[in-house]
């Protein structure tokens, strides 16, 4: 890749200093930013931080390793820090998070995202950003990374919590289990009332990232921002392997949603958000990676996937790629529900690696039926 202007300037300064010509040095503020190891950085919320990376598929077995699905099992107890490290119980940055699963695309793979984060947790503190889970706003953390690394790409996943995704899931599940009523009508109204403000703040998040990078001495051509959308963790009604009535979706499948609500989430809500995020990306001049179909056939309760059992081991080619809703709270934390599990995160890591190699254009990332996470591929658009 050809040297960019500020990288070429730093190389010249290094040569001049070595030759004893320090008098030609530029101001210090422009001499050091962007040096050091190359870096790819992820920012935003739980869908990119690594929430639910503890799990390899879903199993009804509640003891031991849960048929090999629980990566926190030590052989005698459960230790989530084996997966989430020091962020266990907090930001839940897993060892299989998107950037950690992308392969050797840069010298440093840095995850600043935090489970539960909103756009306000991305903004700089000086611009009204808010600390979260004991950490400074993510843009302020990025400033330190930009000064010590040569940042090539920043992937951003944010906006879902501004829309209240967790509340939508809770409401829809409750309407199925308790009230025997639909959620999509009133929840669509809630989304419509919030989405303009949420998208404005997503756009501001991009602006905040750019401001940090500019202050660190980067030009617009020195790095890329990739804004990504969200996948659906549940299938369409016609692709659900459990009947709508009875308790199998709740107690067996972990997908307690009515058919109409499932279709709304998969074919209306997720596309609505993806299309609006694509619009933000276009308005801000950044790349867009569409993940709306990334879990197609791999969702919780999908006909094309299966649960893990003692005779059907966890497998990236056949297990579900999203964490179910554990309505009895017998396994792990409820906050892990409806997030990409270790397989899903490995798949998204492959998507990140693929778009890292595509410096221009918008792309959708999809899976190959019957293949593992390595089978992800990009299509233009």
C-alpha positions in Angstrom: 0.0 0.0 0.0 1.5 3.4 -0.9 2.6 5.6 2.0 0.1 8.3 3.0 1.4 11.9 3.5 1.7 11.8 7.3 3.3 8.4 7.2 5.8 9.6 4.6 6.5 12.7 6.7 7.3 10.5 9.8 9.7 8.4 7.8 11.5 11.5 6.6 11.7 12.9 10.1 13.2 9.6 11.3 15.9 9.8 8.6 16.6 13.4 9.3 16.9 12.8 13.0 19.3 9.9 12.4 21.4 12.2 10.2 21.6 14.9 12.9 19.1 17.2 11.1 16.7 17.5 14.0 16.2 21.2 13.1 13.7 20.3 10.3 11.4 18.4 12.7 7.7 19.2 12.5 5.8 19.9 15.8 5.7 17.0 18.1 1.9 16.7 17.8 2.2 15.5 14.3 5.4 13.4 14.7 4.2 10.4 16.6 0.4 9.7 16.1 -0.2 6.6 14.0 3.2 5.0 14.5 3.7 1.7 16.1 2.0 -1.6 15.2 -0.9 -1.7 12.8 -4.3 -2.1 14.4 -7.9 -3.0 13.7 -10.3 -1.7 16.3 -13.9 -2.6 17.1 -16.2 -0.2 19.0 -19.9 -0.2 20.0 -22.2 -2.7 21.8 -22.7 -6.3 22.7 -23.0 -7.6 19.1 -19.4 -6.8 18.5 -18.0 -6.9 22.0 -18.3 -10.7 22.2 -21.4 -11.2 24.5 -22.4 -14.9 24.5 -19.0 -16.0 23.3 -19.0 -18.5 26.2 -21.3 -20.8 24.3 -20.8 -23.3 21.5 -24.4 -23.9 20.5 -27.2 -24.7 23.0 -27.8 -27.8 25.0 -30.6 -28.8 27.4 -28.1 -30.5 29.7 -27.7 -28.3 32.8 -24.6 -29.9 34.4 -20.9 -30.2 33.7 -19.8 -28.8 30.3 -23.4 -28.9 29.1 -22.5 -31.4 26.4 -19.5 -29.3 25.5 -21.3 -26.1 24.9 -20.1 -24.2 28.0 -16.6 -23.0 27.5 -16.5 -21.6 31.1 -16.5 -25.2 32.5 -13.2 -25.9 34.3 -13.9 -29.5 35.0 -15.2 -28.8 38.5 -16.8 -25.3 38.3 -17.8 -22.5 36.0 -15.3 -19.6 35.4 -16.6 -17.1 32.8 -13.2 -15.3 32.9 -11.9 -18.2 30.9 -13.9 -16.6 28.0 -14.4 -13.0 29.0 -11.1 -12.4 30.9 -11.2 -9.4 33.2 -14.4 -8.1 31.5 -16.5 -11.0 32.9 -19.6 -9.6 34.5 -19.0 -6.3 32.6 -18.3 -5.5 29.0 -18.1 -9.2 28.1 -15.3 -9.0 25.5 -14.9 -12.6 24.7 -11.9 -14.4 23.2 -14.0 -15.1 20.1 -15.3 -11.6 19.6 -15.4 -10.4 16.0 -12.0 -8.7 16.0 -10.4 -11.6 17.9 -11.8 -14.1 15.3 -10.7 -12.1 12.3 -7.2 -13.7 12.0 -3.9 -11.9 11.4 -5.4 -8.9 9.6 -3.2 -6.5 11.7 -0.5 -6.6 14.3 -3.0 -5.6 17.1 -6.6 -6.5 17.3 -8.2 -4.2 19.8 -11.7 -4.5 21.2 -13.1 -1.4 22.8 -16.8 -2.4 22.5 -18.9 -3.1 25.6 -22.0 -5.1 26.1 -25.0 -2.8 26.8 -23.3 0.3 25.4 -25.3 3.0 23.6 -24.1 5.8 21.4 -23.5 8.0 24.4 -20.9 5.6 25.6 -19.0 6.1 22.3 -18.9 9.9 22.3 -15.9 11.7 23.9 -16.5 12.8 27.5 -15.8 16.4 26.4 -18.7 16.1 24.0 -21.2 14.7 26.5 -20.1 11.1 26.3 -20.7 8.9 29.3 -18.4 6.4 31.0 -19.9 2.9 31.2 -19.1 -0.2 33.3 -16.2 1.6 34.9 -14.6 2.5 31.6 -14.1 5.9 29.9 -16.1 6.6 26.7 -14.9 4.5 23.8 -13.8 7.5 21.7 -11.5 8.6 24.5 -10.1 5.1 24.7 -9.6 5.2 20.9 -7.5 8.4 21.2 -4.9 6.4 23.2 -4.9 3.6 20.7 -4.6 6.0 17.8 -1.5 7.6 19.4 0.3 4.3 20.0 -0.8 2.3 16.9 -1.2 2.7 13.2 -5.0 2.3 13.1 -6.1 0.9 9.7 -9.8 0.1 10.2 -12.4 0.8 12.9 -15.6 -1.4 12.9 -18.6 0.1 14.6 -21.8 -1.7 15.8 -24.1 0.6 17.7 -27.7 1.8 17.8 -29.5 -1.3 18.9 -29.5 -0.4 22.6 -30.6 3.2 21.7 -33.6 1.5 20.2 -34.2 -0.7 23.2 -33.5 -4.1 21.6 -33.3 -5.8 25.0 -36.7 -4.4 26.0 -38.2 -5.5 22.7 -37.0 -9.0 23.2 -38.2 -9.1 26.8 -41.6 -7.7 25.8 -42.1 -10.1 22.9 -41.1 -13.1 25.0 -43.3 -12.0 27.9 -46.2 -11.6 25.5 -45.7 -15.2 24.3 -45.2 -16.8 27.7 -47.5 -14.8 30.0 -50.0 -12.7 28.1 -50.7 -14.8 24.9 -50.6 -11.6 22.9 -48.6 -10.1 20.0 -45.8 -7.6 20.5 -45.0 -6.4 17.0 -47.7 -3.8 16.7 -46.9 -1.8 19.8 -43.2 -2.4 19.5 -43.1 -1.2 15.9 -44.6 2.1 17.2 -41.9 2.3 19.8 -39.2 1.7 17.2 -40.7 4.3 14.8 -40.7 6.9 17.6 -37.0 6.3 18.5 -35.3 5.4 15.3 -34.7 8.9 13.9 -33.0 10.0 17.1 -31.0 6.8 17.3 -29.7 7.1 13.8 -28.7 10.7 14.4 -26.6 9.5 17.3 -25.1 6.7 15.3 -24.0 9.4 12.8 -22.6 11.5 15.6 -20.7 8.4 16.8 -19.0 8.3 13.4 -18.3 12.0 13.7 -16.7 11.5 17.1 -14.5 8.7 15.8 -13.3 11.0 13.0 -12.7 13.9 15.4 -10.4 11.6 17.5 -8.5 10.4 14.5 -8.0 13.9 13.1 -6.8 15.1 16.5 -4.3 12.2 16.5 -2.9 13.4 13.2 -4.6 11.0 10.8 -5.9 12.1 7.4 -9.1 10.7 6.0 -7.2 8.3 3.7 -5.1 6.8 6.5 -7.9 4.6 7.9 -11.4 3.3 7.3 -14.6 3.2 9.3 -16.9 0.2 8.7 -20.4 0.6 10.1 -22.2 -2.7 10.5 -25.8 -3.8 11.0 -27.4 -6.5 13.1 -28.4 -10.1 12.3 -31.7 -11.7 13.4 -31.1 -14.3 16.2 -34.5 -15.9 15.5 -35.9 -17.4 12.3 -39.0 -16.7 10.2 -42.0 -18.7 11.4 -41.8 -21.0 8.4 -38.2 -21.9 9.3 -38.8 -22.6 13.0 -38.5 -26.3 13.9 -40.9 -26.1 16.8 -44.7 -25.7 16.6 -46.2 -22.3 17.6 -48.5 -23.8 20.3 -47.5 -25.5 23.5 -44.3 -25.1 25.4 -41.6 -26.5 23.1 -40.5 -23.1 21.9 -40.1 -21.9 25.5 -38.8 -24.9 27.4 -37.0 -26.8 24.6 -36.0 -24.4 21.9 -35.5 -21.2 23.9 -37.3 -19.1 21.3 -40.6 -18.0 22.9 -42.1 -15.9 20.2 -45.3 -16.0 18.2 -45.1 -16.6 14.5 -46.3 -13.1 13.6 -43.7 -11.6 16.0 -40.9 -13.8 14.6 -41.7 -12.7 11.0 -41.9 -9.1 12.1 -38.5 -9.3 13.8 -36.8 -11.2 11.0 -38.3 -9.5 7.9 -39.3 -6.1 9.2 -37.4 -4.9 12.2 -34.0 -6.2 11.3 -34.2 -4.9 7.7 -35.6 -1.6 8.8 -32.6 -1.0 11.1 -30.1 -2.3 8.5 -31.5 0.0 5.8 -31.4 3.0 8.2 -27.8 2.2 9.2 -26.9 1.9 5.5 -28.3 5.4 5.1 -26.1 6.7 7.9 -23.0 5.1 6.4 -23.8 6.7 3.0 -24.4 10.1 4.6 -21.1 9.9 6.5 -19.1 8.5 3.7 -18.1 5.3 5.5 -18.3 1.6 4.4 -21.3 -0.5 5.4 -21.3 -4.2 6.2 -24.8 -5.7 6.2 -25.2 -8.6 8.6 -29.0 -9.0 8.4 -28.7 -12.4 6.8 -25.5 -13.6 8.4 -27.3 -16.0 10.7 -29.8 -17.3 8.1 -30.5 -21.0 9.0 -28.2 -20.8 12.1 -30.7 -18.9 14.3 -32.1 -20.2 17.6 -34.7 -22.9 16.7 -33.9 -22.8 13.0 -34.9 -25.9 11.0 -31.5 -26.0 9.4 -29.7 -26.3 12.7 -29.9 -28.4 15.8 -29.2 -28.4 19.5 -26.2 -30.1 21.0 -26.8 -33.4 22.7 -24.6 -36.2 24.1 -24.8 -37.9 20.7 -24.7 -34.8 18.5 -21.7 -32.8 19.6 -21.2 -29.1 19.1 -20.3 -28.3 15.5 -19.9 -25.0 13.5 -21.6 -26.8 10.6 -24.8 -27.9 12.3 -25.2 -26.2 15.7 -27.1 -22.9 16.3 -24.9 -19.8 16.1 -26.9 -17.7 18.5 -27.6 -18.0 22.2 -31.1 -19.0 23.2 -33.3 -17.4 25.9 -32.8 -19.5 29.1 -36.1 -18.7 30.6 -35.3 -20.7 33.7 -31.9 -19.0 34.2 -30.2 -22.4 34.6 -27.2 -21.7 32.4 -25.1 -18.6 32.5 -26.4 -15.0 32.4 -29.7 -13.8 30.9 -27.8 -10.9 29.2 -26.2 -13.4 26.9 -29.6 -14.3 25.4 -30.2 -13.6 21.7 -26.5 -12.8 20.9 -24.2 -14.5 18.5 -22.4 -17.3 20.3 -18.8 -18.4 19.7 -19.7 -19.8 16.3 -21.5 -16.7 15.3 -18.7 -14.5 16.5 -16.2 -16.6 14.5 -18.4 -16.1 11.5 -18.5 -12.3 12.0 -14.7 -12.3 12.4 -14.5 -13.9 9.0 -16.7 -11.1 7.7 -14.4 -8.5 9.2 -11.4 -10.1 7.6 -13.2 -10.2 4.2 -14.2 -6.5 4.3 -10.7 -5.6 5.6 -9.5 -6.8 2.2 -12.1 -4.7 0.4 -11.2 -1.1 0.9 -14.2 0.3 -1.0 -17.9 -0.3 -1.4 -20.7 -1.7 0.7 -21.0 -5.4 1.3 -23.4 -8.0 2.8 -21.9 -10.9 4.6 -23.7 -14.3 4.4 -23.1 -17.9 5.5 -22.8 -20.9 3.3 -25.4 -23.6 4.1 -23.8 -26.6 5.7 -20.5 -24.9 6.1 -18.8 -23.6 9.3 -17.9 -20.0 10.1 -15.1 -20.0 7.6 -17.7 -20.3 4.8 -18.8 -16.7 5.2 -18.7 -14.7 2.0 -19.4 -11.1 0.8 -21.8 -9.9 -1.8 -21.8 -6.3 -3.1 -24.5 -3.9 -1.9 
